């Protein structure tokens, strides 16, 4: 696949997969700008993601997330999306127009270890849905949207950055 003309690298994956951490390292290494969409939303809304979910509900949060994804108009950026951005088809399609979608694939055990109690982290999960169900549902969506999938299991951040650069042909 050719990435000619694509100026952004868009990171997708589960909460705790390392999108922001790897995104910052990749941006530094490639001399690019970095944007964390969750921080972008919080800054514009003036409150934490979990506050939005708790007070306004998941549906309102998803609408806000899609709105902000559609508002992003950047060049030469590493963009770290929130884990639930994958539900925003129009937003992901918008980012894909000028970006390469990189899916950071990580296993369930590592996620549980990293996240601990995810109830305060702003994770969009339906009432009654288990984290395993959420994981399976999202992994299918991430894979479908991805231009590049990076297996992040038992790899250090630097190795993941190198694998992304190699996959991009950099």
Wavefront OBJ file of the C-alpha trace (Angstrom):
o trace
v 0.000 0.000 0.000
v 1.245 3.485 -0.835
v 1.156 6.195 1.807
v 2.207 8.864 -0.674
v 0.547 12.175 0.100
v -0.491 11.145 3.607
v 0.933 13.639 6.071
v -0.475 12.386 9.363
v -0.063 9.186 11.341
v -3.211 8.305 13.290
v -2.882 5.926 16.240
v -5.866 3.726 17.153
v -6.237 1.000 19.752
v -7.636 0.101 23.129
v -7.239 2.363 26.152
v -3.878 1.450 27.666
v -2.396 0.242 24.364
v 0.159 3.069 24.446
v -1.226 5.367 21.744
v -0.243 8.590 23.518
v 3.106 7.395 24.846
v 4.175 5.852 21.551
v 2.715 8.807 19.668
v 4.893 11.284 21.584
v 8.005 9.143 21.066
v 7.245 8.734 17.363
v 6.600 12.480 16.959
v 9.943 13.300 18.585
v 11.776 10.708 16.501
v 10.198 11.844 13.225
v 10.239 15.599 14.013
v 6.470 15.832 13.783
v 3.793 17.508 15.890
v 1.648 15.511 18.305
v -2.052 15.726 19.154
v -3.905 13.694 21.766
v -7.595 13.760 20.831
v -8.743 12.991 24.391
v -6.796 16.003 25.681
v -8.141 18.068 22.749
v -11.731 17.197 23.747
v -11.108 17.851 27.449
v -9.546 21.221 26.662
v -12.469 22.321 24.518
v -15.100 20.981 26.902
v -13.359 22.176 30.078
v -13.886 18.866 31.870
v -12.597 15.312 32.018
v -13.899 12.632 29.668
v -15.269 10.621 32.585
v -17.242 13.688 33.733
v -18.820 13.976 30.275
v -19.731 10.277 30.260
v -21.053 10.329 33.846
v -23.069 13.548 33.508
v -24.173 13.565 29.867
v -24.097 9.880 28.919
v -22.260 7.760 26.388
v -24.349 8.872 23.409
v -23.580 12.548 24.052
v -19.901 11.742 24.512
v -19.802 9.840 21.193
v -21.421 12.797 19.402
v -18.859 15.180 20.921
v -16.013 12.847 20.025
v -17.170 12.614 16.407
v -17.568 16.403 16.217
v -14.024 16.979 17.452
v -12.574 14.263 15.187
v -14.244 15.986 12.231
v -12.800 19.350 13.346
v -9.205 18.113 13.218
v -7.412 19.681 10.267
v -3.671 19.199 10.703
v -0.622 18.318 8.630
v 2.537 16.505 9.745
v 0.987 15.332 12.999
v 0.967 12.150 14.986
v -2.666 11.953 16.161
v -3.503 9.746 19.127
v -7.226 9.009 19.158
v -9.253 7.930 22.121
v -10.055 4.236 22.249
v -13.715 4.857 21.402
v -12.945 7.001 18.338
v -13.286 3.822 16.289
v -17.075 4.053 16.773
v -17.038 7.393 14.920
v -16.910 6.159 11.331
v -17.145 9.639 9.832
v -14.398 10.880 12.155
v -12.060 7.982 11.358
v -12.764 8.371 7.625
v -11.966 12.088 7.942
v -8.623 11.364 9.652
v -7.855 8.637 7.111
v -8.160 11.091 4.187
v -4.852 12.682 5.148
v -3.447 10.026 7.441
v -2.201 6.504 7.795
v -4.146 4.566 10.447
v -1.824 2.595 12.739
v -3.499 0.066 15.029
v -1.556 -0.754 18.198
v -2.635 -4.320 18.918
v -2.219 -5.519 22.489
v -3.533 -8.515 24.376
v -6.195 -8.564 27.059
v -3.865 -9.573 29.910
v -1.555 -6.616 29.322
v -4.519 -4.234 29.110
v -5.933 -5.440 32.423
v -2.523 -5.025 34.017
v -2.100 -1.477 32.657
v -5.628 -0.236 33.246
v -6.528 -1.696 36.598
v -9.858 -0.045 37.459
v -10.829 1.519 34.146
v -14.056 3.016 35.528
v -12.363 6.384 36.124
v -10.526 6.521 32.823
v -13.280 7.702 30.489
v -13.737 4.340 28.785
v -16.899 4.152 26.684
v -18.505 0.859 27.670
v -22.191 -0.027 27.496
v -23.989 -0.942 30.680
v -23.721 -4.694 31.188
v -20.911 -5.065 28.659
v -17.809 -6.830 29.938
v -14.347 -5.527 29.217
v -13.659 -8.720 27.234
v -16.749 -8.078 25.071
v -15.610 -4.487 24.535
v -12.115 -5.690 23.617
v -13.411 -8.187 21.029
v -15.823 -5.668 19.525
v -13.233 -2.923 19.188
v -10.389 -5.127 17.936
v -12.543 -6.063 14.939
v -13.202 -2.375 14.210
v -9.561 -1.331 14.683
v -8.380 -4.077 12.322
v -10.893 -3.063 9.666
v -9.849 0.616 9.794
v -6.086 0.041 10.003
v -3.610 0.585 7.223
v -0.885 -0.850 9.470
v -1.227 -3.165 12.478
v 1.606 -3.306 14.995
v 1.775 -6.215 17.426
v 2.726 -4.535 20.713
v 2.778 -7.637 22.906
v 5.881 -7.818 25.117
v 7.721 -5.084 23.190
v 9.351 -1.965 24.542
v 8.121 1.404 23.298
v 11.279 2.048 21.277
v 10.838 -1.248 19.384
v 7.238 -0.345 18.573
v 8.315 3.071 17.268
v 10.923 1.401 15.026
v 8.336 -1.077 13.718
v 5.943 1.757 12.853
v 8.684 3.633 11.010
v 9.669 0.484 9.107
v 6.034 -0.186 8.143
v 5.771 3.414 6.901
v 8.953 3.042 4.897
v 10.748 5.712 6.940
l 1 2 3 4 5 6 7 8 9 10 11 12 13 14 15 16 17 18 19 20 21 22 23 24 25 26 27 28 29 30 31 32 33 34 35 36 37 38 39 40 41 42 43 44 45 46 47 48 49 50 51 52 53 54 55 56 57 58 59 60 61 62 63 64 65 66 67 68 69 70 71 72 73 74 75 76 77 78 79 80 81 82 83 84 85 86 87 88 89 90 91 92 93 94 95 96 97 98 99 100 101 102 103 104 105 106 107 108 109 110 111 112 113 114 115 116 117 118 119 120 121 122 123 124 125 126 127 128 129 130 131 132 133 134 135 136 137 138 139 140 141 142 143 144 145 146 147 148 149 150 151 152 153 154 155 156 157 158 159 160 161 162 163 164 165 166 167 168 169 170
